[in-house]
Amino acid sequence: MNIIDNNRNFMKSNFKEMENVVSDQMKNLPQPTLEKEFDKNREIINLISIEKIKIKNDNLIRNIEHRKSHRQYIEKPLSLGELSFLLWASQGVKSVYERNNKSYATFRTVPSAGSRHPFETYLLINNVDGLKRGLYRYLAIKHKLMFIHELENQNEGIIDATLGQKFTGKATVVFIWSCVAYRGEWRYNIAAHKAMLLDAGHVCQNLYLACEGINAGTCAIAAYDQEKVDTIIDVDGKNEFSVYLAPVGKY
């Protein structure tokens, strides 16, 4: 079987094969954390709650109709409220579900198979009011932003990592989603991986629509150098690895 045939089979449902598989959840093994742990000594930025954010274009029909990929951006910053809205819309936590006095699942603004939500959101911030340039991570459960560190040659680095797509270096902020694979595998084993990639599409589509609400644009990117992007966000490339990118800017 050639590579194309293998890839086509990956796209098909394989839940029938799960009949003979015992997942780690079924073995009563501890589930992975709902979100990566973070260093509380790092700089933590409070984001704006959704109740306090006013959106310029809140007509859903209009935003769906006008949704398209944008690759040209003007040099205008996002406000912290606008960034807060984009993060909430794409990965915001509405509630945490408790089971046996433990946090079992998060209910978010996007669907995810089994409410596993396997993604972490990293941001390359270039031009957001009140924030210095550099790499950040969204702490979705607390709706906060964690500053990780500054990056040398940040714009040139992301252009190189996205195979020469120059507009990525001109974005106000670049969203990079990583996948913590075991969150899905714990429950779904071999059936987890297709579901997790489908989930990534839900996340990015919400970002598209949210961008339309603030007169900004984005463009989903799946063409990138895996090792270079993993290095930028400082993940191991095995247990956690980048799966999707989306630069955002005003137009």
BAGUMI-175767 format. One record per residue (C-alpha): residue number from 0; residue in one letter; x, y, z. Coordinates in steps of 0.25 Angstrom, whole numbers, plus 5000, padded with zeros to 4 digits. Layout:
BEGIN
- NUM, a, X, Y, Z
...
//
This chain:
BEGIN
- 0, m, 5000, 5000, 5000
- 1, n, 5006, 5014, 4996
- 2, i, 5006, 5026, 5004
- 3, i, 4994, 5032, 4998
- 4, d, 4986, 5020, 5001
- 5, n, 4991, 5020, 5015
- 6, n, 4987, 5035, 5017
- 7, r, 4973, 5032, 5011
- 8, n, 4971, 5021, 5021
- 9, f, 4975, 5030, 5032
- 10, m, 4964, 5039, 5028
- 11, k, 4953, 5028, 5030
- 12, s, 4946, 5024, 5042
- 13, n, 4954, 5013, 5050
- 14, f, 4945, 5012, 5062
- 15, k, 4942, 4998, 5058
- 16, e, 4956, 4994, 5061
- 17, m, 4954, 5000, 5075
- 18, e, 4945, 4987, 5079
- 19, n, 4958, 4980, 5082
- 20, v, 4965, 4991, 5088
- 21, v, 4966, 4995, 5103
- 22, s, 4968, 5009, 5105
- 23, d, 4976, 5015, 5117
- 24, q, 4963, 5021, 5122
- 25, m, 4956, 5007, 5122
- 26, k, 4969, 5002, 5130
- 27, n, 4965, 5013, 5140
- 28, l, 4979, 5020, 5138
- 29, p, 4980, 5034, 5142
- 30, q, 4975, 5044, 5132
- 31, p, 4985, 5055, 5127
- 32, t, 4983, 5069, 5132
- 33, l, 4973, 5077, 5125
- 34, e, 4984, 5088, 5122
- 35, k, 4999, 5088, 5123
- 36, e, 5004, 5092, 5136
- 37, f, 5011, 5106, 5137
- 38, d, 5021, 5113, 5145
- 39, k, 5014, 5123, 5154
- 40, n, 5027, 5131, 5155
- 41, r, 5026, 5135, 5141
- 42, e, 5019, 5148, 5136
- 43, i, 5004, 5146, 5136
- 44, i, 4995, 5156, 5129
- 45, n, 4980, 5157, 5132
- 46, l, 4972, 5157, 5120
- 47, i, 4958, 5164, 5118
- 48, s, 4946, 5155, 5121
- 49, i, 4936, 5153, 5110
- 50, e, 4925, 5161, 5118
- 51, k, 4934, 5173, 5117
- 52, i, 4937, 5172, 5102
- 53, k, 4929, 5180, 5092
- 54, i, 4930, 5174, 5077
- 55, k, 4929, 5184, 5066
- 56, n, 4923, 5174, 5056
- 57, d, 4914, 5164, 5064
- 58, n, 4905, 5160, 5053
- 59, l, 4908, 5145, 5051
- 60, i, 4902, 5144, 5037
- 61, r, 4910, 5156, 5032
- 62, n, 4923, 5150, 5038
- 63, i, 4920, 5136, 5032
- 64, e, 4918, 5143, 5018
- 65, h, 4930, 5151, 5019
- 66, r, 4940, 5141, 5024
- 67, k, 4952, 5138, 5016
- 68, s, 4967, 5137, 5017
- 69, h, 4975, 5150, 5018
- 70, r, 4990, 5150, 5015
- 71, q, 4992, 5165, 5015
- 72, y, 4991, 5173, 5028
- 73, i, 4993, 5188, 5032
- 74, e, 5002, 5192, 5043
- 75, k, 4991, 5194, 5054
- 76, p, 4992, 5188, 5067
- 77, l, 4981, 5179, 5074
- 78, s, 4976, 5184, 5087
- 79, l, 4977, 5174, 5099
- 80, g, 4962, 5173, 5098
- 81, e, 4962, 5169, 5084
- 82, l, 4973, 5158, 5087
- 83, s, 4965, 5154, 5099
- 84, f, 4953, 5152, 5090
- 85, l, 4960, 5144, 5079
- 86, l, 4966, 5135, 5090
- 87, w, 4952, 5133, 5097
- 88, a, 4946, 5130, 5083
- 89, s, 4956, 5119, 5079
- 90, q, 4959, 5112, 5092
- 91, g, 4951, 5119, 5103
- 92, v, 4947, 5111, 5115
- 93, k, 4932, 5112, 5119
- 94, s, 4932, 5103, 5130
- 95, v, 4940, 5091, 5136
- 96, y, 4933, 5078, 5139
- 97, e, 4936, 5071, 5152
- 98, r, 4935, 5056, 5154
- 99, n, 4938, 5049, 5167
- 100, n, 4943, 5062, 5172
- 101, k, 4953, 5064, 5161
- 102, s, 4954, 5073, 5149
- 103, y, 4950, 5063, 5138
- 104, a, 4947, 5071, 5125
- 105, t, 4946, 5086, 5120
- 106, f, 4934, 5091, 5112
- 107, r, 4939, 5101, 5103
- 108, t, 4934, 5110, 5091
- 109, v, 4938, 5100, 5081
- 110, p, 4935, 5085, 5081
- 111, s, 4945, 5074, 5083
- 112, a, 4943, 5059, 5083
- 113, g, 4940, 5054, 5097
- 114, s, 4943, 5068, 5102
- 115, r, 4958, 5065, 5102
- 116, h, 4962, 5078, 5096
- 117, p, 4976, 5073, 5093
- 118, f, 4982, 5087, 5089
- 119, e, 4990, 5098, 5095
- 120, t, 4991, 5112, 5089
- 121, y, 5004, 5119, 5087
- 122, l, 5005, 5133, 5082
- 123, l, 5016, 5140, 5075
- 124, i, 5012, 5154, 5078
- 125, n, 5017, 5166, 5070
- 126, n, 5008, 5177, 5072
- 127, v, 4997, 5177, 5083
- 128, d, 4995, 5189, 5092
- 129, g, 5002, 5188, 5105
- 130, l, 5009, 5175, 5102
- 131, k, 5024, 5173, 5099
- 132, r, 5028, 5165, 5087
- 133, g, 5031, 5150, 5089
- 134, l, 5025, 5137, 5091
- 135, y, 5013, 5135, 5100
- 136, r, 5004, 5123, 5104
- 137, y, 4989, 5124, 5107
- 138, l, 4984, 5119, 5120
- 139, a, 4970, 5115, 5116
- 140, i, 4964, 5111, 5129
- 141, k, 4968, 5124, 5136
- 142, h, 4967, 5132, 5123
- 143, k, 4980, 5138, 5125
- 144, l, 4993, 5140, 5117
- 145, m, 5007, 5135, 5121
- 146, f, 5019, 5142, 5115
- 147, i, 5030, 5131, 5112
- 148, h, 5041, 5139, 5106
- 149, e, 5046, 5148, 5095
- 150, l, 5051, 5142, 5082
- 151, e, 5063, 5147, 5074
- 152, n, 5059, 5150, 5060
- 153, q, 5044, 5146, 5063
- 154, n, 5039, 5151, 5049
- 155, e, 5050, 5145, 5041
- 156, g, 5049, 5132, 5049
- 157, i, 5034, 5130, 5047
- 158, i, 5035, 5133, 5032
- 159, d, 5046, 5122, 5031
- 160, a, 5038, 5112, 5039
- 161, t, 5026, 5114, 5030
- 162, l, 5034, 5111, 5017
- 163, g, 5036, 5125, 5013
- 164, q, 5021, 5131, 5015
- 165, k, 5025, 5145, 5017
- 166, f, 5012, 5150, 5022
- 167, t, 5014, 5142, 5035
- 168, g, 5025, 5151, 5039
- 169, k, 5016, 5164, 5037
- 170, a, 5004, 5159, 5045
- 171, t, 5001, 5166, 5058
- 172, v, 5000, 5152, 5065
- 173, v, 5002, 5138, 5060
- 174, f, 4994, 5127, 5067
- 175, i, 5001, 5114, 5068
- 176, w, 4993, 5102, 5073
- 177, s, 5001, 5090, 5079
- 178, c, 4995, 5076, 5081
- 179, v, 4997, 5069, 5094
- 180, a, 4994, 5055, 5088
- 181, y, 4991, 5047, 5101
- 182, r, 4979, 5055, 5105
- 183, g, 4972, 5049, 5093
- 184, e, 4979, 5035, 5093
- 185, w, 4976, 5033, 5108
- 186, r, 4961, 5032, 5104
- 187, y, 4961, 5028, 5089
- 188, n, 4974, 5021, 5087
- 189, i, 4976, 5018, 5072
- 190, a, 4964, 5026, 5068
- 191, a, 4969, 5039, 5075
- 192, h, 4977, 5044, 5064
- 193, k, 4967, 5047, 5053
- 194, a, 4958, 5053, 5063
- 195, m, 4968, 5062, 5069
- 196, l, 4971, 5068, 5055
- 197, l, 4956, 5070, 5052
- 198, d, 4956, 5078, 5065
- 199, a, 4967, 5087, 5060
- 200, g, 4958, 5091, 5049
- 201, h, 4947, 5095, 5059
- 202, v, 4957, 5104, 5066
- 203, c, 4963, 5111, 5054
- 204, q, 4949, 5113, 5048
- 205, n, 4944, 5120, 5061
- 206, l, 4957, 5129, 5060
- 207, y, 4953, 5133, 5045
- 208, l, 4939, 5137, 5050
- 209, a, 4944, 5144, 5062
- 210, c, 4954, 5152, 5054
- 211, e, 4943, 5157, 5045
- 212, g, 4936, 5163, 5057
- 213, i, 4948, 5172, 5060
- 214, n, 4952, 5176, 5046
- 215, a, 4964, 5167, 5046
- 216, g, 4967, 5155, 5037
- 217, t, 4974, 5142, 5038
- 218, c, 4979, 5131, 5029
- 219, a, 4980, 5116, 5033
- 220, i, 4994, 5110, 5031
- 221, a, 4997, 5095, 5030
- 222, a, 5010, 5097, 5022
- 223, y, 5021, 5098, 5031
- 224, d, 5034, 5092, 5036
- 225, q, 5031, 5083, 5047
- 226, e, 5044, 5083, 5055
- 227, k, 5046, 5098, 5053
- 228, v, 5032, 5102, 5059
- 229, d, 5033, 5092, 5070
- 230, t, 5046, 5099, 5073
- 231, i, 5040, 5112, 5073
- 232, i, 5029, 5108, 5083
- 233, d, 5039, 5100, 5091
- 234, v, 5032, 5086, 5091
- 235, d, 5038, 5072, 5090
- 236, g, 5032, 5069, 5076
- 237, k, 5027, 5055, 5082
- 238, n, 5017, 5057, 5093
- 239, e, 5014, 5071, 5089
- 240, f, 5016, 5076, 5075
- 241, s, 5010, 5088, 5066
- 242, v, 4999, 5084, 5057
- 243, y, 4993, 5097, 5052
- 244, l, 4997, 5112, 5050
- 245, a, 4989, 5125, 5048
- 246, p, 4995, 5139, 5046
- 247, v, 4985, 5150, 5050
- 248, g, 4985, 5165, 5046
- 249, k, 4977, 5177, 5043
- 250, y, 4973, 5180, 5029
//
